[in-house]
Amino acid sequence: MVNTKKVCDLCGLPVEVPGFTLKTKEGDKAFCCEGCKGIYQLLNEDQLLPDSNED
């Protein structure tokens, strides 16, 4: 069986809790925690896509 566990797009740790994701111009990014997600947002503001649920 192939290991399909995702790793954090910032620090490389395993993503064990779903929900810490961002949509970017390069595709969806997954993070292991809110801290990594927030740091990625700060460093890559120009690459983020708007949430589709914003009115």
N, CA and C atoms as an extended XYZ file, in Angstrom:
165
Properties=species:S:1:pos:R:3:atomname:S:1:resname:S:1:resid:I:1 pbc="F F F"
N         0.835       -1.181        0.000 N   MET     1
C         0.000        0.000        0.000 CA  MET     1
C         0.885        1.253        0.000 C   MET     1
N         0.514        2.227       -0.815 N   VAL     2
C         1.292        3.460       -0.940 CA  VAL     2
C         0.890        4.436        0.160 C   VAL     2
N         1.875        5.080        0.787 N   ASN     3
C         1.607        6.071        1.823 CA  ASN     3
C         1.218        7.387        1.146 C   ASN     3
N        -0.039        7.812        1.321 N   THR     4
C        -0.532        9.030        0.681 CA  THR     4
C        -0.710       10.171        1.672 C   THR     4
N        -0.094       10.072        2.845 N   LYS     5
C        -0.221       11.111        3.865 CA  LYS     5
C         0.404       12.412        3.346 C   LYS     5
N        -0.327       13.509        3.519 N   LYS     6
C         0.166       14.815        3.082 CA  LYS     6
C         1.174       15.369        4.076 C   LYS     6
N         2.051       16.221        3.566 N   VAL     7
C         2.988       16.933        4.431 CA  VAL     7
C         2.708       18.430        4.324 C   VAL     7
N         3.028       19.141        5.367 N   CYS     8
C         2.813       20.583        5.435 CA  CYS     8
C         3.630       21.282        4.347 C   CYS     8
N         2.969       22.204        3.629 N   ASP     9
C         3.646       22.938        2.568 CA  ASP     9
C         4.586       24.017        3.095 C   ASP     9
N         4.646       24.202        4.415 N   LEU    10
C         5.598       25.162        4.978 CA  LEU    10
C         6.740       24.453        5.685 C   LEU    10
N         6.415       23.579        6.645 N   CYS    11
C         7.477       22.993        7.479 CA  CYS    11
C         7.797       21.534        7.162 C   CYS    11
N         6.915       20.856        6.424 N   GLY    12
C         7.188       19.472        6.051 CA  GLY    12
C         6.707       18.415        7.035 C   GLY    12
N         6.098       18.828        8.147 N   LEU    13
C         5.545       17.853        9.094 CA  LEU    13
C         4.275       17.235        8.512 C   LEU    13
N         3.891       16.051        8.988 N   PRO    14
C         2.658       15.421        8.489 CA  PRO    14
C         1.420       16.269        8.797 C   PRO    14
N         0.488       16.312        7.847 N   VAL    15
C        -0.790       16.996        8.049 CA  VAL    15
C        -1.749       15.971        8.625 C   VAL    15
N        -2.009       16.075        9.923 N   GLU    16
C        -2.853       15.106       10.611 CA  GLU    16
C        -4.251       15.625       10.881 C   GLU    16
N        -4.458       16.954       10.813 N   VAL    17
C        -5.760       17.561       11.062 CA  VAL    17
C        -6.181       18.308        9.799 C   VAL    17
N        -7.317       17.945        9.209 N   PRO    18
C        -7.771       18.657        8.019 CA  PRO    18
C        -8.279       20.052        8.357 C   PRO    18
N        -8.358       20.901        7.355 N   GLY    19
C        -8.933       22.226        7.554 CA  GLY    19
C        -7.957       23.373        7.453 C   GLY    19
N        -6.668       23.106        7.519 N   PHE    20
C        -5.675       24.175        7.395 CA  PHE    20
C        -5.190       24.213        5.949 C   PHE    20
N        -6.013       24.788        5.062 N   THR    21
C        -5.678       24.818        3.641 CA  THR    21
C        -5.856       26.217        3.073 C   THR    21
N        -5.164       26.470        1.979 N   LEU    22
C        -5.289       27.723        1.241 CA  LEU    22
C        -5.331       27.411       -0.247 C   LEU    22
N        -6.080       28.224       -0.989 N   LYS    23
C        -6.076       28.124       -2.443 CA  LYS    23
C        -5.085       29.152       -2.970 C   LYS    23
N        -4.150       28.704       -3.793 N   THR    24
C        -3.139       29.596       -4.355 CA  THR    24
C        -3.109       29.447       -5.868 C   THR    24
N        -2.367       30.334       -6.527 N   LYS    25
C        -2.190       30.256       -7.973 CA  LYS    25
C        -1.483       28.976       -8.380 C   LYS    25
N        -0.761       28.354       -7.452 N   GLU    26
C        -0.036       27.108       -7.722 CA  GLU    26
C        -0.842       25.878       -7.331 C   GLU    26
N        -2.087       26.057       -6.865 N   GLY    27
C        -2.921       24.942       -6.420 CA  GLY    27
C        -3.182       25.019       -4.934 C   GLY    27
N        -3.884       24.025       -4.425 N   ASP    28
C        -4.213       23.992       -3.002 CA  ASP    28
C        -2.980       23.657       -2.171 C   ASP    28
N        -2.837       24.354       -1.059 N   LYS    29
C        -1.743       24.111       -0.118 CA  LYS    29
C        -2.343       23.615        1.188 C   LYS    29
N        -1.696       22.641        1.819 N   ALA    30
C        -2.155       22.079        3.087 CA  ALA    30
C        -1.097       22.326        4.157 C   ALA    30
N        -1.563       22.576        5.391 N   PHE    31
C        -0.655       22.896        6.487 CA  PHE    31
C        -0.989       22.055        7.707 C   PHE    31
N         0.006       21.841        8.560 N   CYS    32
C        -0.172       21.004        9.748 CA  CYS    32
C        -0.871       21.740       10.880 C   CYS    32
N        -0.847       23.093       10.846 N   CYS    33
C        -1.456       23.866       11.933 CA  CYS    33
C        -1.782       25.280       11.456 C   CYS    33
N        -2.519       26.011       12.284 N   GLU    34
C        -2.899       27.392       11.964 CA  GLU    34
C        -1.666       28.298       11.877 C   GLU    34
N        -0.632       28.014       12.669 N   GLY    35
C         0.591       28.827       12.641 CA  GLY    35
C         1.284       28.769       11.292 C   GLY    35
N         1.456       27.569       10.758 N   CYS    36
C         2.104       27.426        9.451 CA  CYS    36
C         1.260       28.066        8.349 C   CYS    36
N        -0.060       27.902        8.451 N   LYS    37
C        -0.956       28.515        7.468 CA  LYS    37
C        -0.810       30.041        7.488 C   LYS    37
N        -0.786       30.624        8.687 N   GLY    38
C        -0.670       32.071        8.827 CA  GLY    38
C         0.657       32.604        8.314 C   GLY    38
N         1.740       31.913        8.617 N   ILE    39
C         3.054       32.337        8.137 CA  ILE    39
C         3.106       32.278        6.612 C   ILE    39
N         2.565       31.193        6.036 N   TYR    40
C         2.537       31.077        4.576 CA  TYR    40
C         1.733       32.228        3.967 C   TYR    40
N         0.591       32.580        4.587 N   GLN    41
C        -0.219       33.694        4.088 CA  GLN    41
C         0.567       34.998        4.096 C   GLN    41
N         1.297       35.271        5.163 N   LEU    42
C         2.074       36.501        5.258 CA  LEU    42
C         3.180       36.567        4.207 C   LEU    42
N         3.838       35.437        3.971 N   LEU    43
C         4.972       35.413        3.051 CA  LEU    43
C         4.568       35.346        1.577 C   LEU    43
N         3.319       34.927        1.307 N   ASN    44
C         2.907       34.692       -0.076 CA  ASN    44
C         1.573       35.342       -0.420 C   ASN    44
N         1.316       36.539        0.111 N   GLU    45
C         0.046       37.227       -0.127 CA  GLU    45
C        -0.291       37.354       -1.606 C   GLU    45
N         0.700       37.607       -2.433 N   ASP    46
C         0.459       37.819       -3.856 CA  ASP    46
C         0.096       36.542       -4.604 C   ASP    46
N         0.264       35.383       -3.997 N   GLN    47
C        -0.043       34.104       -4.638 CA  GLN    47
C        -1.406       33.543       -4.236 C   GLN    47
N        -2.072       34.156       -3.233 N   LEU    48
C        -3.328       33.628       -2.720 CA  LEU    48
C        -4.498       33.987       -3.612 C   LEU    48
N        -5.456       33.080       -3.698 N   LEU    49
C        -6.702       33.327       -4.412 CA  LEU    49
C        -7.784       33.647       -3.386 C   LEU    49
N        -8.762       34.478       -3.754 N   PRO    50
C        -9.827       34.789       -2.791 CA  PRO    50
C       -10.675       33.559       -2.495 C   PRO    50
N       -11.231       33.513       -1.279 N   ASP    51
C       -12.151       32.436       -0.902 CA  ASP    51
C       -13.367       32.497       -1.808 C   ASP    51
N       -13.845       31.338       -2.233 N   SER    52
C       -15.017       31.304       -3.102 CA  SER    52
C       -16.304       31.577       -2.338 C   SER    52
N       -16.264       31.529       -0.993 N   ASN    53
C       -17.468       31.753       -0.209 CA  ASN    53
C       -17.613       33.204        0.249 C   ASN    53
N       -16.756       34.106       -0.212 N   GLU    54
C       -16.900       35.532        0.118 CA  GLU    54
C       -17.917       36.153       -0.824 C   GLU    54
N       -18.815       37.004       -0.306 N   ASP    55
C       -19.834       37.629       -1.148 CA  ASP    55
C       -19.467       39.050       -1.482 C   ASP    55
